[in-house]
Amino acid sequence: MADAELHVVHIISGLGQGGAETVLHRLVTAPGQATRHTVVSMGDEGVFGPRLREAGIRVVTLDMPAGRLTWRGLRHLYRFLQAERPDVVQTWMYHADLIGGVVARWAGLRAVSWGIRNSGANLEKSSRLTHLIAWACARLSGVVPAGIIACAQDAAARHQARGYRADRMAVIPNGYDLSRWAPRPGARERLRQEWGVADDVPLIGSVARWNPLKDHANLLEGFALCARSVPEARCVLVGHGLTRDNEALMALIDRWQLRDKVILLGRRDDVPDVMSALDTHVLSSCAEGFPNVVAEAMAAGVACVVTDVGDAARIVGDFGWVAPPQDGAALARAMEAALRELGTPLMSKRLQHGRERVQRLYSLPAMVSAYEANWRQLAARNGAKRPAAAAMGSPGQEPGAEPGSGSRAQSGSGRRRLLYVVNNPAFFLSHRLPIALAARDAGYDVHVATMAGAASADIEAQGLQHHNIPMSRSGKNPLQECATLFALWRLYRALRPDLVHAVTIKPVLYGGIAARLAGVPSYVAAVSGLGFIFMRKRQGLDLLRGAALTLYRIALGHRNSRVIFQNTSDRDVLLRAGAVRQRQVELIRGSGVDLAHFAALPEPAGPLVAVMVARLLADKGVREFVEAARLASGRPDSLRWVLAGSLDSGNPAGISAQELQDWQKEGVVDYVGEQSDVAGLYACSHIAVLPSYREGLPKSLVEAAACGRAVVTTDVPGCRDAIEAGETGLLVPPRDATALASAVQRLADDAVLRKQFGEAGRRLAERAFDIRQVVHRHLEIYDTLIAASGATRKFEPSDLD
């Protein structure tokens, strides 16, 4: 059944030109919503009021002067909220958070959501009144709002440090209409002609109003230093106050002797066109929350240089340049690096992937979906009235009861709650995100618990709720391990998930034990490998192995559970040890691969390339790969050995930075670092190599098969399961660099065999590794367990369409 319509009243201090007002307009006017919006301005209609009315949004004004309260305005707001009785009151920015939130609670409305739009980094530079209101909000954050939405991960962390209630806070990044923010070649030609800038002139630009936090002084210093090495470069400044009658701005321009190099445009309404005219956009701020302009520039196909403020570095990811704030010299170096790449294939790929990143993480539908999910939960748990579809759990539960206060709580739309527990947020994104998104689309309320990490912002950008769990990498401190187990148990008790899906060793062990202690109805364990303890040769009594098996028996003993294995070897180990029962076992070969993205392309021309894609760990066989490259280095065929992956200092098996530097100096392997575009890397390669000691089912080999590349890997559990020996690749003994070098050389010498193996690998990927098949299997398992625990919803294959 479709969700019933929600009525959300938005309260904002004003509707003038600004980032918060822009996002509010974008949110409430987005198409295809099951939400009715009303916007209340504490001031007048400003710039956005008429636009909202034109879009069919009801606008109410309180007409209070800026920075002042009037009894008439407060009474109007109180009576309006009492009469409307909206499902949710969403406030925007500090003043509206405090005043709008208090008046809404005074009117008897509990479902109040505050909106944090300030980074919190430089509040001391704001007015004394703003500083005081933010201080008051922090003290009232456990009383007034039922929820708090921050626009950026960095802003959330800073406000929590100032006293805001962390347990009520969620992060929902801004979303963008990519039909508006897109490259516009015609606009580039027209505007450059208008400004007197030739097409081949490097053009840097910045879109930001004149404000101390935007730090135009830093921008102009950086541009002046950059212009010394790129004297033909020009700079365009766009925004309110950026005109020649701004004496302070002109003084800065004259200080750096830039009058003939800087173009001042003031405020513009055609910013998407302006972006298309630029080669590089620069964010020079000393403080930000979630800078809209960075995502907008990336979506418009413009290279981005940013200062490391707010979530700017998270937004650009690997596809831009990041400099420290208030460091003009560093900013200049970043600008120069961007300009050096202009017109190169590397820049083209950077711009393409940057736009794809915005589309994937910061789309308008993702933002709308995340807000609606948040509002429905608030309405269901705290609202004075509730949508018809917002079921409140079991029949005996009191209306408005908090999770954990009695019978099991559900999300605001009546959906069953699914919690993923994974050690690393980046691993969740690379290995489980498609399954989680499909589960969300199939009706689950999806949450993710991981260690803290930069990638957690990307999880929340997908509209999923993220929870930080303390988890160490080494496992050598018993107190830390107990803290992890307790944190999971406490999260389960607070969140009351209907199903927990744990992935990787620690989450499987501790997550399973905590699930049994907390009474979680259903549990899925994904065993993607048994770890280094099971790689060692057994010599007599092995206490560590015995302890690990005991933990597996406890963790996997849940009565309503499934255990997903990626290979038969790991399955048989735990079956023989009695850690799992046959009826629990599911065999799914890997995490799946998007066959459209990982396409089979012909081999590239030029020198042959053998590539290894893996974290730089000893048990991945990195040292054997380097030694095999040494053994092959004397041959005349110019075979390149390329190593792609990141160091992992937190892993006991991690390769040291010094050892990596020694390999680079030696020159036998080309180290290219961690690669976000693995498909592109395989497209430029001929042979995929993974000499690991043991795996679950290695994703790199699955992706290599999809790309139609012949494989050389080791005859160990997981690796042998990812290929068909003699048909898609060659197997060699583990820890044997000589055999590895010989097998790689055999494929290097035989183009016909490589082609046969590659074509067979693609067929294998289509048959066994298609991500749609993997997603379908997981959703079937989820619904089987949910049904066994008493739920009624069943998965239909049409949910994937």
PEUR-V391905 format. One record per backbone hydrogen bond with DSSP energy under -1.0 kcal/mol. NH is the residue of the N-H (numbers start at 1). CO is the residue of the C=O. If there is no record, write none. Layout:
NH,CO
NH,CO
//
This chain:
6,34
8,36
9,88
10,38
11,90
12,40
22,18
23,19
24,20
25,21
26,22
27,23
28,24
29,25
36,6
38,8
39,58
40,10
41,60
42,12
47,15
48,15
49,45
52,48
53,49
54,50
55,51
56,53
57,52
60,39
62,41
63,43
64,42
68,65
74,70
75,71
76,72
77,73
78,74
79,75
80,76
81,77
82,78
83,79
84,80
85,81
87,7
88,7
89,111
90,9
91,113
92,11
93,115
97,93
98,94
99,95
100,96
101,97
102,98
103,99
104,100
105,101
106,102
107,103
108,105
109,104
112,110
113,89
114,147
116,149
125,122
126,123
131,127
132,128
133,129
134,130
135,131
136,132
137,133
138,134
139,135
140,136
143,140
144,140
146,112
147,112
148,168
149,114
150,170
151,116
156,152
157,153
158,154
159,155
160,156
161,157
162,158
163,160
164,159
169,166
170,148
172,150
176,362
178,176
180,177
181,177
182,180
188,184
189,185
190,186
191,187
192,188
193,189
194,190
195,191
197,192
201,198
204,234
205,280
206,236
208,238
210,240
214,211
219,215
220,216
221,217
222,218
223,219
224,220
225,221
226,222
227,223
229,226
230,226
233,230
234,202
235,261
236,204
237,263
238,206
239,266
242,239
243,241
246,243
247,245
250,246
251,247
252,248
253,249
254,250
255,251
256,252
257,254
258,253
261,258
262,258
263,235
265,237
266,242
274,270
275,271
276,272
278,275
279,203
280,203
281,303
282,205
283,305
286,213
287,213
294,291
296,292
297,293
298,294
299,295
300,296
301,298
302,297
303,279
305,281
306,321
308,323
309,307
311,289
312,309
315,311
316,312
317,313
319,316
321,304
323,306
331,327
332,328
333,329
334,330
335,331
336,332
337,333
338,334
339,335
340,336
342,339
344,341
348,344
349,345
350,346
351,347
352,348
353,349
354,350
355,351
356,352
357,353
358,354
359,355
360,356
361,357
362,358
364,176
367,363
368,364
369,365
370,366
371,367
372,368
373,369
374,370
375,371
376,372
377,373
378,374
379,375
380,376
381,377
382,378
383,379
390,387
391,389
397,394
401,398
405,402
411,415
414,411
418,445
419,499
420,447
421,501
422,449
428,424
429,425
430,426
431,427
432,428
433,428
436,432
437,433
438,434
439,435
440,436
441,437
442,438
443,440
444,439
445,416
447,418
448,465
449,420
450,467
451,423
456,453
457,454
459,455
460,456
461,457
462,459
463,460
464,459
465,446
467,448
469,450
481,477
482,478
483,479
484,480
485,481
486,482
487,483
488,484
489,485
490,486
491,487
492,488
493,489
494,490
495,491
496,492
498,417
499,417
500,522
501,419
502,524
503,421
504,526
508,504
509,505
510,506
511,507
512,508
513,509
514,510
515,511
516,512
517,513
518,514
520,515
523,560
524,500
525,562
526,502
527,564
528,526
534,531
535,532
546,542
547,543
548,544
549,545
550,546
551,547
552,548
553,549
554,550
555,551
556,552
557,554
562,523
563,584
564,525
565,586
571,567
572,568
573,569
574,570
575,571
576,572
577,573
578,575
579,574
580,574
584,581
586,563
588,565
590,588
593,769
598,594
599,597
610,640
611,687
612,642
614,644
616,646
617,615
618,653
620,617
621,618
622,617
625,621
626,622
627,623
628,624
629,625
630,626
631,627
632,628
633,630
635,632
640,608
642,610
643,670
644,612
651,648
654,651
655,616
660,656
661,657
662,658
663,659
664,660
665,661
666,662
667,663
670,641
672,643
681,677
682,678
683,679
685,682
686,609
687,609
688,710
689,611
690,712
693,619
695,717
702,698
703,699
704,700
705,701
706,702
707,703
708,705
709,704
711,728
712,688
713,730
714,690
715,732
716,714
719,717
720,716
726,729
727,724
728,724
730,711
732,713
740,736
741,737
742,738
743,739
744,740
745,741
746,742
747,743
748,744
749,745
754,750
755,751
756,752
757,753
758,754
759,755
760,756
761,757
762,758
763,759
764,760
765,761
766,762
767,763
768,764
769,765
771,593
774,770
775,771
776,772
777,773
778,774
779,775
780,776
781,777
782,778
783,779
784,780
785,781
786,782
787,783
788,784
789,785
790,787
791,786
799,796
800,797
801,798
//
